[in-house]
């Protein structure tokens, strides 16, 4: 009988196929060591594509775009939807202000998809969250836009920053709104025969590398 691998041998490298500092922060928060290799894929909508399907396709595409033999690759995508319309990253401050006026005092939907690739397997799922803003005055919007925070974020806000003060309610996974549904991610890892022992990702007990 061959000897069982030691703890270091059971560790599995992780690659995050995203340049998002928030996703990096969240993986570090839960102790998953990782390298960052952003995926450069076309994020255009397909005609007639449903929002959830769009987010899932992009998450899978990002995970598949990075060649990382022997490593787990994680891809993720977050979209914001209001009245059936996708709200992307604002092109400028004026567009950010328009988006925030639309979101003011209303509920909208955030969908974050996450995909995990390991060897020849790829699994993905998505979290859907309802976020409600408090009513915002023009002065509130102008001051928030002036911080610069809305400019690189879908929906023109960041819940982990100044934007936390304009969110009245979150119904669902808070971390999905930040950009990475951590509970969903760990369940996907487990479905691939990996384990998350509240630290670095490892091979499940009894499994050895091919």
C-alpha positions in Angstrom: 0.0 0.0 0.0 1.5 3.4 -1.0 2.0 5.9 1.8 -0.6 8.6 2.1 0.4 12.1 1.0 1.5 14.5 3.7 -0.4 17.8 4.3 1.9 19.7 1.9 1.4 17.1 -0.9 -2.4 17.3 -0.5 -2.5 21.1 -1.0 -3.8 22.1 -4.4 -2.7 25.4 -6.0 -5.5 27.9 -6.8 -5.6 30.4 -9.6 -8.1 33.3 -9.5 -9.0 34.2 -13.1 -9.9 37.8 -12.2 -8.2 41.1 -11.5 -10.9 42.1 -9.0 -9.3 43.2 -5.7 -12.5 42.3 -3.9 -12.4 38.7 -5.0 -8.7 38.5 -4.0 -9.6 39.9 -0.6 -12.4 37.4 -0.1 -10.3 34.4 -1.0 -7.6 35.7 1.4 -10.2 36.3 4.1 -11.1 32.6 4.2 -7.5 31.4 4.0 -7.4 30.2 0.4 -3.9 30.9 -0.9 -4.0 31.8 -4.6 -2.3 33.3 -7.6 -4.0 35.9 -9.8 -4.1 35.5 -13.5 -6.9 37.7 -15.0 -8.8 36.1 -17.9 -9.2 38.3 -21.0 -12.5 37.2 -22.6 -15.3 38.9 -24.5 -18.0 39.8 -22.0 -20.6 40.9 -24.6 -24.2 39.8 -24.2 -25.6 37.3 -26.6 -28.9 38.2 -28.2 -31.7 36.9 -26.1 -29.4 35.7 -23.3 -30.9 35.6 -19.8 -28.9 37.4 -17.1 -28.2 34.3 -15.1 -27.1 32.4 -18.1 -24.9 35.3 -19.1 -23.1 35.4 -15.7 -22.6 31.7 -15.7 -21.2 31.7 -19.3 -18.7 34.4 -18.4 -17.6 32.7 -15.1 -17.1 29.4 -17.0 -15.2 31.2 -19.8 -12.9 32.9 -17.4 -12.1 29.6 -15.6 -11.5 27.9 -18.9 -9.4 30.7 -20.4 -6.5 30.2 -18.0 -4.2 27.2 -18.6 -3.0 26.1 -15.1 -2.2 22.4 -15.1 -2.3 20.9 -11.6 -4.2 23.9 -10.2 -7.8 24.8 -9.5 -9.0 27.7 -11.5 -11.8 30.0 -10.3 -13.7 32.3 -12.5 -16.5 34.6 -11.5 -18.8 37.3 -12.9 -21.2 39.7 -11.2 -24.1 41.6 -12.9 -26.6 44.0 -11.6 -30.1 44.1 -13.0 -32.9 46.7 -12.6 -36.2 46.4 -14.4 -34.8 43.6 -16.5 -31.9 45.8 -17.7 -28.3 45.0 -17.1 -26.5 47.8 -15.3 -22.8 47.7 -16.2 -19.8 49.7 -15.1 -20.4 53.4 -15.7 -18.4 55.0 -18.5 -18.0 58.3 -16.6 -19.2 60.2 -13.6 -22.4 61.4 -15.3 -23.4 57.8 -16.2 -22.6 56.7 -12.6 -25.0 59.5 -11.3 -27.7 58.4 -13.7 -27.4 54.8 -12.5 -27.5 55.7 -8.8 -30.6 57.9 -9.4 -32.3 54.9 -10.9 -31.4 52.7 -8.0 -32.3 55.2 -5.3 -35.0 54.0 -2.9 -35.5 50.8 -4.9 -34.7 47.1 -4.9 -32.5 45.6 -7.6 -31.0 42.1 -8.3 -27.3 41.1 -8.1 -26.3 37.8 -9.7 -22.8 36.5 -9.1 -21.8 33.3 -10.9 -18.7 31.3 -9.9 -17.0 28.5 -11.9 -14.4 26.1 -10.7 -12.1 24.1 -13.0 -10.1 21.1 -11.8 -8.4 18.8 -14.2 -10.9 17.9 -16.8 -14.0 18.9 -14.8 -15.8 22.3 -14.7 -18.6 23.1 -12.4 -20.5 26.4 -11.9 -23.4 27.9 -10.1 -24.8 31.3 -9.3 -26.3 33.3 -6.4 -29.1 35.7 -6.8 -29.4 38.5 -4.2 -31.9 41.3 -3.8 -30.4 44.6 -2.7 -32.4 47.7 -1.6 -31.1 51.2 -1.6 -32.2 54.0 0.7 -33.5 57.1 -1.0 -30.6 59.2 -2.2 -30.6 63.0 -2.6 -28.8 64.6 -5.5 -26.2 65.8 -2.9 -25.7 62.2 -1.8 -25.2 61.0 -5.3 -22.8 63.8 -6.2 -20.8 63.2 -3.1 -20.6 59.4 -3.6 -19.6 59.7 -7.3 -16.9 62.2 -6.2 -15.2 59.5 -4.1 -14.5 57.6 -7.4 -15.8 54.3 -5.9 -18.6 53.8 -8.4 -16.4 53.9 -11.5 -15.2 50.4 -11.8 -18.2 48.6 -10.4 -21.3 47.0 -12.0 -24.3 49.1 -10.9 -22.0 52.0 -9.9 -21.6 51.1 -6.2 -19.4 49.0 -4.0 -21.1 47.4 -0.9 -17.8 46.9 0.8 -16.9 50.6 0.8 -18.6 53.9 1.0 -21.6 52.2 -0.8 -22.3 50.3 2.4 -24.0 53.4 3.7 -26.5 53.6 0.9 -27.7 50.0 1.1 -30.7 49.6 3.3 -31.2 45.8 3.0 -29.6 42.7 1.5 -31.7 39.6 1.0 -29.2 36.8 0.2 -25.5 36.2 0.2 -23.7 39.4 1.1 -20.4 38.1 -0.3 -22.1 37.4 -3.7 -22.8 41.2 -3.8 -19.1 41.8 -3.1 -18.2 39.6 -6.0 -17.7 36.0 -4.8 -20.2 33.7 -3.1 -17.9 31.9 -0.7 -20.3 29.3 0.6 -21.2 28.3 -3.0 -17.5 28.3 -4.0 -16.6 25.8 -1.2 -19.5 23.5 -2.1 -18.3 23.5 -5.8 -14.8 22.6 -4.6 -16.2 19.7 -2.6 -18.2 18.4 -5.6 -14.9 18.1 -7.5 -13.3 15.9 -4.8 -11.5 18.7 -3.0 -11.9 20.0 0.5 -11.8 23.3 2.2 -10.6 22.7 5.8 -10.9 26.3 6.7 -7.6 27.1 5.0 -5.8 26.2 1.8 -7.6 23.9 -0.7 -6.6 20.2 -0.4 -7.2 16.9 -1.9 -10.0 15.0 -0.1 -8.7 12.4 2.3 -7.9 9.2 0.4 -7.4 10.9 -3.0 -4.0 11.2 -4.5 -2.8 13.1 -7.5 -2.8 11.3 -10.9 
